[in-house]
Amino acid sequence: MAVELLNDRDELRDFLVKDRLANAYLLGNLDPSYFQFCKWYGLRNSSSELESLALVYTGLSLPVVFIVGPEARFEDMIRECRPVLPDRFHFHVQEDQMHAVKGIFEPTTYQKMHRMGLERSHYKPSREAFAPVQVERLGHRDTLAIMDLYQHYPDNFFEPYQLETGYYFGVRDEDLGLASIAGIHVFSAEHDVAVIGNFVTHPERRGRGLASACTAKLLDSLFERISFVALNVQEGNAPAVKMYSNFGFEKNNEFYEGRISN
């Protein structure tokens, strides 16, 4: 069966909630705030049930493509979707699907990642440990300082409109200005999920607990409205994994992310 353009959010949600952690990004993008930037494509099985799904998200300066589905049909899904994919894009695929990506495209860069998840009931807040650190909520007035700090993390996925969620927090330094930041990629109260990220600390202020303090404030705020948070961390980044584990995050699936010039 040919790939088809999908717009039924209920059908998409029913497909994605089967694995809420692996599909956290896609679930969040069902929210009206992000849905306007989405193109969803599906491949059905012989019973007309949705079997594979591709999302092309254009709300970032570089579009992001997510493809999920059984390994046996994954290559078919990529080939069917190829005509509708952007010329350049960032991609997310499961670990066992990377060989199919490399067989069809020539990724310019890619790296192995871990998906970690945290239920509100398993959250381990550490407010006392970070009490001396003054963390503040960031807004549009801080855009210039945020962009300046992200120069130390050129592979970030930050866009100023993300500040409208109210879920960006930072720590200021007398000498450096904004010294650390933690934020989100997607947030949806309707679908009870958020994906956090865009963490960065100025190189001269690392190792002082600033990232942990920002993350704690972010999680405290998120768990007032939702019950599930996911994040991505690069394989081999032991300090980051340790920090997230201290809050109660647990590793789940492994996947690859990278970039392609189609």
ABEGO torsion letter per residue (X at the ends): XBBBBBABAAAAAAAAAABAAAAAAAAAAABAAAAAABBBBBBBBAAGBBABBBBBBAABABBBBBBBEBAAAAAAAAAAAAAABBABBBBBBBAAAAAAAAAABBBABBBBBBBBBBBAAABBBBAAAAAABBBBBBBAAAAAAAAAAAAABAABABBAAAAAAGABBBBBBAAAEBABBBBBABBBAAAGBBBBEGBBBBAAABGAGAAAAAAAAAAAAAAAABABBBBBBBBGBAAAAAAAAAAGBBBBBBBBBBBBBX
